[in-house]
Amino acid sequence: MPKKQPKAAFGSDVRTKSPRIGVTESYHNHRPSWRIAKIELEDRDDPFGWHLVDDVAAEKIRAGLANFESMTWAEILVDGKKGNHSVATSKICKAASDRLFAMRLDDVDQLVSLRLSNKQRVWGILHQGVLDLLWWDPNHEVCPWQGKDN
């Protein structure tokens, strides 16, 4: 019975092989995905949170996120950077910062804000193209706009 030989021993040059998918591929050219495990539903005194969502707001959030799903992260965060952008956690309000601490997420450096209307935002943590949804911010209070006068 002949011995089995590795294919490389028969002249195959393994140095010319390359992976089919690059491991360093950026998520910017991919469409967004959402995770909802970090959403907090408890009724708190927080000025933001999913406990504030009524049927009308739920439909607005669903429609807004569905609209984002038709775009890539580059279109959302680069082309749409005026309304959708990353925010350093050092710039968010004290209530939001306190919530991050309570959720044991105080080591996060930045959050992503997605604009659904003039004031309404959805906040989350972006990791490799997936946004872990955190907060519904109906009154733009997590990180209020700081105009030129402020």
The 8 nearest C-alpha neighbors of each residue, nearest first, counted from 0:
[[1, 2, 3, 4, 5, 6, 8, 9],
 [2, 0, 3, 4, 5, 6, 8, 9],
 [1, 3, 4, 0, 5, 6, 8, 9],
 [4, 2, 1, 5, 6, 0, 8, 9],
 [3, 5, 2, 6, 8, 9, 7, 1],
 [4, 6, 7, 8, 3, 9, 11, 2],
 [7, 5, 8, 9, 4, 11, 10, 3],
 [8, 6, 11, 9, 5, 10, 12, 13],
 [7, 9, 6, 5, 10, 4, 11, 12],
 [10, 8, 7, 6, 11, 5, 4, 12],
 [11, 9, 8, 7, 12, 6, 13, 5],
 [12, 10, 7, 9, 13, 6, 8, 14],
 [11, 13, 14, 15, 10, 7, 16, 8],
 [14, 12, 15, 16, 11, 7, 17, 10],
 [15, 13, 12, 16, 17, 11, 7, 18],
 [16, 14, 13, 12, 17, 11, 18, 7],
 [17, 15, 13, 14, 18, 12, 19, 11],
 [16, 18, 19, 15, 14, 20, 13, 21],
 [17, 19, 20, 21, 16, 22, 15, 23],
 [18, 20, 17, 21, 16, 22, 24, 23],
 [21, 19, 18, 22, 24, 17, 23, 25],
 [20, 22, 23, 24, 18, 19, 17, 25],
 [21, 23, 24, 20, 18, 25, 19, 26],
 [22, 24, 21, 25, 20, 26, 127, 18],
 [25, 23, 21, 22, 26, 20, 27, 28],
 [26, 24, 27, 23, 28, 127, 29, 128],
 [25, 27, 128, 29, 28, 127, 24, 72],
 [28, 26, 72, 73, 25, 29, 71, 128],
 [27, 29, 71, 26, 73, 72, 30, 25],
 [30, 28, 71, 26, 27, 72, 31, 128],
 [29, 31, 71, 70, 68, 72, 32, 28],
 [32, 30, 68, 128, 129, 72, 29, 71],
 [31, 33, 129, 130, 128, 30, 34, 68],
 [34, 32, 130, 129, 131, 35, 132, 31],
 [35, 33, 131, 36, 132, 130, 129, 32],
 [34, 36, 132, 38, 37, 131, 33, 133],
 [35, 37, 38, 34, 131, 132, 39, 133],
 [38, 36, 35, 133, 39, 132, 131, 34],
 [39, 37, 133, 35, 36, 132, 40, 134],
 [40, 38, 41, 37, 49, 48, 133, 134],
 [39, 41, 50, 49, 38, 42, 48, 51],
 [42, 40, 39, 43, 50, 49, 48, 38],
 [41, 43, 50, 40, 44, 48, 45, 51],
 [44, 42, 45, 41, 50, 48, 46, 40],
 [43, 45, 46, 42, 47, 48, 94, 41],
 [46, 44, 43, 47, 48, 94, 42, 95],
 [45, 47, 44, 48, 140, 136, 94, 138],
 [48, 46, 136, 45, 135, 134, 137, 51],
 [47, 49, 135, 134, 50, 51, 136, 39],
 [48, 50, 51, 40, 52, 135, 39, 134],
 [49, 51, 40, 48, 42, 52, 41, 39],
 [52, 50, 49, 48, 53, 47, 135, 42],
 [53, 51, 49, 56, 50, 57, 54, 135],
 [52, 54, 56, 55, 57, 51, 50, 58],
 [55, 53, 57, 56, 58, 52, 59, 60],
 [56, 54, 58, 57, 53, 59, 52, 60],
 [55, 57, 59, 53, 58, 52, 54, 60],
 [58, 56, 54, 60, 59, 55, 52, 53],
 [57, 59, 61, 55, 56, 60, 62, 54],
 [58, 60, 56, 62, 57, 61, 63, 55],
 [61, 59, 63, 57, 58, 62, 64, 56],
 [62, 60, 58, 64, 63, 59, 65, 57],
 [63, 61, 65, 59, 60, 64, 58, 66],
 [64, 62, 60, 66, 65, 61, 115, 59],
 [63, 65, 67, 66, 61, 62, 60, 68],
 [66, 64, 62, 68, 63, 67, 61, 69],
 [65, 67, 63, 64, 68, 69, 62, 70],
 [68, 66, 64, 69, 70, 65, 63, 75],
 [67, 69, 65, 66, 70, 31, 30, 64],
 [68, 70, 67, 66, 30, 65, 71, 31],
 [71, 69, 67, 68, 30, 74, 75, 72],
 [70, 72, 30, 29, 74, 73, 28, 75],
 [71, 73, 27, 75, 74, 76, 30, 31],
 [74, 72, 27, 77, 71, 76, 75, 28],
 [75, 73, 78, 71, 72, 77, 76, 70],
 [74, 76, 72, 79, 73, 77, 78, 71],
 [77, 75, 80, 73, 79, 84, 83, 72],
 [78, 76, 80, 73, 79, 74, 75, 72],
 [77, 79, 74, 80, 76, 75, 73, 81],
 [80, 78, 75, 76, 77, 81, 83, 82],
 [81, 79, 83, 76, 77, 84, 82, 78],
 [80, 82, 79, 83, 84, 78, 76, 77],
 [83, 81, 114, 80, 79, 84, 113, 112],
 [84, 82, 113, 80, 112, 76, 114, 79],
 [83, 85, 80, 76, 112, 111, 86, 82],
 [84, 86, 111, 110, 112, 109, 87, 83],
 [85, 87, 110, 109, 111, 88, 84, 90],
 [86, 88, 109, 89, 90, 108, 110, 85],
 [87, 89, 109, 90, 91, 108, 86, 110],
 [88, 90, 87, 91, 108, 96, 109, 86],
 [91, 89, 88, 87, 142, 92, 86, 141],
 [92, 90, 142, 88, 141, 89, 95, 96],
 [91, 93, 141, 95, 94, 142, 96, 90],
 [92, 94, 96, 95, 97, 91, 141, 98],
 [95, 93, 97, 96, 92, 98, 45, 141],
 [96, 94, 98, 97, 92, 93, 141, 99],
 [95, 97, 93, 99, 98, 94, 92, 100],
 [96, 98, 100, 94, 95, 99, 93, 101],
 [99, 97, 101, 95, 100, 96, 102, 94],
 [100, 98, 104, 102, 105, 96, 97, 101],
 [99, 101, 105, 103, 97, 98, 102, 104],
 [102, 100, 98, 103, 99, 97, 104, 105],
 [101, 103, 99, 104, 100, 98, 105, 97],
 [104, 102, 100, 101, 105, 99, 106, 98],
 [103, 105, 99, 102, 106, 100, 107, 101],
 [104, 106, 100, 99, 107, 103, 96, 102],
 [107, 105, 104, 108, 103, 100, 99, 109],
 [108, 106, 105, 104, 109, 88, 110, 124],
 [109, 107, 88, 87, 106, 110, 89, 105],
 [110, 108, 87, 88, 86, 107, 85, 111],
 [109, 111, 124, 86, 85, 123, 87, 88],
 [110, 112, 85, 123, 122, 84, 124, 86],
 [111, 113, 122, 83, 84, 121, 120, 85],
 [114, 112, 83, 121, 120, 122, 115, 111],
 [113, 115, 120, 82, 83, 116, 119, 112],
 [116, 114, 119, 120, 63, 113, 60, 117],
 [117, 115, 119, 118, 114, 120, 63, 59],
 [116, 118, 119, 115, 114, 120, 139, 82],
 [119, 117, 139, 138, 116, 137, 120, 114],
 [118, 120, 137, 116, 115, 136, 138, 139],
 [121, 119, 114, 136, 113, 115, 137, 135],
 [120, 122, 135, 113, 134, 112, 136, 114],
 [123, 121, 112, 134, 133, 111, 132, 120],
 [124, 122, 132, 133, 131, 111, 110, 130],
 [123, 125, 110, 131, 130, 111, 126, 132],
 [126, 124, 130, 129, 131, 128, 123, 111],
 [125, 127, 129, 128, 130, 124, 131, 26],
 [128, 126, 129, 26, 125, 25, 130, 27],
 [127, 129, 26, 126, 31, 125, 130, 32],
 [130, 128, 32, 126, 33, 125, 127, 31],
 [131, 129, 125, 33, 124, 123, 132, 34],
 [130, 132, 34, 124, 123, 33, 35, 125],
 [133, 131, 123, 35, 130, 34, 38, 122],
 [134, 132, 123, 38, 122, 37, 131, 39],
 [135, 133, 122, 48, 121, 136, 132, 47],
 [134, 136, 121, 48, 49, 47, 137, 120],
 [135, 137, 47, 120, 139, 138, 119, 121],
 [136, 138, 119, 139, 135, 120, 118, 47],
 [139, 137, 118, 140, 136, 119, 120, 47],
 [140, 138, 118, 136, 143, 119, 137, 141],
 [139, 141, 143, 142, 138, 136, 46, 92],
 [142, 140, 92, 91, 95, 139, 143, 136],
 [141, 143, 91, 140, 92, 144, 139, 90],
 [144, 142, 140, 139, 141, 145, 92, 91],
 [143, 145, 146, 142, 139, 140, 149, 141],
 [144, 146, 149, 143, 147, 148, 142, 90],
 [147, 145, 148, 149, 144, 143, 142, 81],
 [146, 148, 149, 145, 144, 143, 142, 81],
 [147, 149, 146, 145, 144, 143, 142, 90],
 [148, 146, 147, 145, 144, 143, 142, 90]]
